[in-house]
Amino acid sequence: MAWLRANGFHATTSEQLERSIADRQPFAGRPVLITFDDGFQNFADHAWPTLRANDLTAEVFLVTDLVGESAQWDSENGPPTQLMDARTVRRLAAEGAFFGSHLATHRAIDGLSSSDLAAELLRSRMFIEHWTGRPTSAFAAPFSVTDRRLGRLAKESGYRIGFGSRHGPADLNCDPIDLPRIEIRGDRSLDDFVATVEAMLD
């Protein structure tokens, strides 16, 4: 995060990104949208203090039915990681963090019926808006699985911006309901991170 700030990057939000694409308004400076999936407690414990210390914010995509519980979908890799509870979400939202939907149950959407998918989109949005006191317009697909239904049902459920499986930087020609992202794994070195970011700027 210190490298981003030292190299002229500033934080943006999914709402600002969607507005820029809709208005065909070129990005000012070096905006970076920092996102985290799942809503792990370690975001609150470690990532958020680091972000704030560097005058950055981030958007966390929550699995709303499991807020306050643990990431059971990762249990085959060891003890499931604790997820933030609603009180923590409220606190971080008040401090300037942003939250979007990772749907309600973290099931891949290709295993959901259209009615179940719509219900998860609506339910997760309702809870996030209740906890944060702000409108919620962004989602990220669990396991990065998308299909043709997702964008249509997301729009019908009040979402305006979404992230799927494509890798790369976003630009003004992107479909805002199916945006790419650049995955940064926790086991990568700072040199790897810098190389990844600089490759996207070329």
C-alpha positions as CSV (number, residue, x, y, z in Angstrom):
1,M,0.0,0.0,0.0
2,A,2.9,2.3,0.7
3,W,4.3,1.6,-2.8
4,L,0.9,2.5,-4.4
5,R,0.8,5.8,-2.5
6,A,4.5,6.6,-3.2
7,N,3.8,6.0,-6.9
8,G,0.8,8.4,-7.2
9,F,-2.1,6.0,-6.9
10,H,-5.3,7.0,-5.1
11,A,-8.3,5.0,-4.1
12,T,-11.5,5.0,-6.0
13,T,-14.8,3.2,-5.5
14,S,-16.9,0.9,-7.6
15,E,-19.6,3.6,-7.7
16,Q,-17.1,6.2,-9.1
17,L,-15.8,3.6,-11.6
18,E,-19.3,2.9,-12.8
19,R,-20.0,6.6,-13.2
20,S,-16.9,7.1,-15.2
21,I,-17.8,4.3,-17.6
22,A,-21.4,5.5,-17.9
23,D,-20.3,9.1,-18.6
24,R,-17.3,8.1,-20.7
25,Q,-15.3,10.3,-18.4
26,P,-11.6,9.6,-18.5
27,F,-10.0,8.5,-15.2
28,A,-8.2,11.2,-13.4
29,G,-4.7,10.4,-12.2
30,R,-3.9,6.9,-11.2
31,P,-7.1,5.5,-9.6
32,V,-7.0,2.0,-8.0
33,L,-10.1,0.1,-6.8
34,I,-8.9,-2.3,-4.1
35,T,-11.3,-5.2,-3.4
36,F,-11.4,-8.1,-1.1
37,D,-13.7,-11.1,-1.4
38,D,-15.5,-13.0,1.4
39,G,-15.3,-10.6,4.4
40,F,-12.6,-12.3,6.5
41,Q,-12.1,-11.0,10.0
42,N,-8.4,-10.6,9.1
43,F,-9.4,-7.8,6.8
44,A,-10.6,-5.8,9.8
45,D,-7.6,-6.9,11.9
46,H,-4.8,-6.3,9.5
47,A,-5.7,-5.0,6.0
48,W,-8.0,-2.1,7.1
49,P,-5.5,-0.5,9.5
50,T,-2.8,-0.7,6.8
51,L,-5.1,0.9,4.2
52,R,-6.1,3.7,6.5
53,A,-2.5,4.4,7.4
54,N,-1.8,4.9,3.7
55,D,-4.9,7.0,3.1
56,L,-6.6,4.3,1.0
57,T,-10.0,2.6,1.2
58,A,-11.3,-0.7,-0.2
59,E,-14.4,-2.6,-1.0
60,V,-15.2,-5.9,0.6
61,F,-17.6,-8.3,-1.0
62,L,-19.6,-10.0,1.9
63,V,-21.2,-13.4,2.0
64,T,-24.2,-12.1,3.9
65,D,-25.8,-15.3,5.2
66,L,-22.5,-16.2,6.9
67,V,-21.5,-12.9,8.4
68,G,-20.2,-13.6,11.9
69,E,-19.6,-17.3,11.1
70,S,-16.7,-18.9,9.2
71,A,-15.7,-19.6,5.6
72,Q,-17.0,-23.2,5.4
73,W,-16.3,-23.3,1.6
74,D,-12.5,-23.4,2.5
75,S,-12.7,-26.1,5.1
76,E,-11.0,-28.7,2.9
77,N,-7.8,-26.5,3.2
78,G,-7.8,-26.4,7.0
79,P,-9.8,-24.8,9.7
80,P,-12.3,-22.3,8.2
81,T,-11.4,-18.7,8.5
82,Q,-13.5,-16.4,10.7
83,L,-15.7,-13.9,8.9
84,M,-16.5,-10.4,10.1
85,D,-19.7,-9.9,12.1
86,A,-22.3,-7.3,11.4
87,R,-21.0,-5.0,14.2
88,T,-17.6,-5.0,12.6
89,V,-19.1,-4.3,9.2
90,R,-21.0,-1.3,10.6
91,R,-17.8,0.0,12.3
92,L,-15.7,-0.2,9.2
93,A,-18.4,1.4,7.0
94,A,-18.5,4.3,9.4
95,E,-14.7,4.6,9.1
96,G,-14.8,4.7,5.3
97,A,-14.7,1.1,4.1
98,F,-17.1,0.1,1.3
99,F,-19.1,-3.2,1.0
100,G,-20.7,-5.1,-1.8
101,S,-22.3,-8.4,-2.4
102,H,-20.5,-11.8,-2.7
103,L,-24.1,-13.2,-2.8
104,A,-25.7,-14.8,0.3
105,T,-24.2,-18.3,0.6
106,H,-21.0,-18.3,-1.5
107,R,-22.4,-21.0,-3.8
108,A,-21.2,-20.8,-7.4
109,I,-24.0,-19.4,-9.5
110,D,-24.0,-22.3,-12.0
111,G,-25.4,-24.4,-9.2
112,L,-28.3,-22.0,-8.5
113,S,-31.6,-21.8,-10.1
114,S,-32.6,-18.4,-11.5
115,S,-35.0,-17.9,-8.7
116,D,-32.4,-18.8,-6.1
117,L,-29.8,-16.5,-7.7
118,A,-32.3,-13.6,-7.7
119,A,-33.1,-14.3,-4.1
120,E,-29.4,-14.3,-3.1
121,L,-28.8,-11.1,-5.0
122,L,-31.7,-9.3,-3.4
123,R,-31.2,-10.7,0.1
124,S,-27.5,-9.9,0.3
125,R,-28.1,-6.3,-1.0
126,M,-30.8,-5.8,1.6
127,F,-28.6,-6.8,4.5
128,I,-25.5,-4.8,3.3
129,E,-27.6,-1.7,3.0
130,H,-29.1,-2.3,6.5
131,W,-25.6,-2.8,8.0
132,T,-23.9,0.1,6.3
133,G,-26.7,2.6,5.9
134,R,-25.6,3.2,2.3
135,P,-27.0,2.0,-1.1
136,T,-25.3,-1.1,-2.4
137,S,-24.7,-1.4,-6.2
138,A,-21.7,-3.7,-6.6
139,F,-21.2,-7.5,-6.5
140,A,-18.5,-10.0,-7.2
141,A,-19.4,-13.5,-8.3
142,P,-18.3,-16.3,-5.9
143,F,-15.5,-18.5,-7.4
144,S,-15.6,-16.0,-10.3
145,V,-18.3,-18.1,-12.0
146,T,-20.6,-16.1,-14.3
147,D,-23.2,-16.8,-16.9
148,R,-25.7,-14.9,-19.0
149,R,-28.3,-14.8,-16.2
150,L,-26.1,-13.1,-13.7
151,G,-25.8,-9.7,-15.3
152,R,-29.5,-9.5,-16.2
153,L,-30.7,-10.6,-12.7
154,A,-28.2,-8.4,-11.0
155,K,-29.5,-5.3,-12.9
156,E,-33.1,-6.3,-12.1
157,S,-32.0,-6.6,-8.4
158,G,-30.6,-3.0,-8.3
159,Y,-26.9,-3.6,-9.0
160,R,-25.0,-1.4,-11.5
161,I,-21.5,-2.9,-11.3
162,G,-20.2,-6.4,-11.1
163,F,-16.9,-8.4,-11.2
164,G,-16.6,-11.8,-12.8
165,S,-13.7,-14.0,-14.0
166,R,-11.8,-11.8,-16.5
167,H,-8.3,-10.8,-15.6
168,G,-7.0,-7.3,-16.3
169,P,-7.5,-3.6,-15.7
170,A,-10.8,-1.9,-16.3
171,D,-11.2,0.8,-18.9
172,L,-14.0,3.0,-20.3
173,N,-15.0,0.3,-22.9
174,C,-15.8,-2.3,-20.2
175,D,-19.3,-3.6,-19.5
176,P,-19.8,-2.3,-15.9
177,I,-21.8,-5.3,-14.9
178,D,-18.9,-7.7,-15.9
179,L,-15.7,-6.0,-15.0
180,P,-12.2,-7.6,-14.9
181,R,-10.0,-7.6,-11.9
182,I,-6.3,-8.2,-11.2
183,E,-5.8,-10.9,-8.6
184,I,-3.0,-10.2,-6.1
185,R,-2.3,-13.3,-4.0
186,G,-1.1,-13.1,-0.4
187,D,1.9,-15.3,-1.1
188,R,3.4,-13.0,-3.7
189,S,6.4,-10.8,-3.0
190,L,6.4,-7.0,-3.2
191,D,8.5,-7.3,-6.4
192,D,5.8,-9.6,-7.9
193,F,3.2,-7.1,-7.0
194,V,5.1,-4.1,-8.5
195,A,5.7,-6.1,-11.7
196,T,2.1,-7.0,-12.0
197,V,0.9,-3.4,-11.6
198,E,3.5,-2.0,-13.9
199,A,2.7,-4.6,-16.6
200,M,-0.9,-3.3,-16.6
201,L,0.2,0.3,-17.1
202,D,2.1,-0.4,-20.3
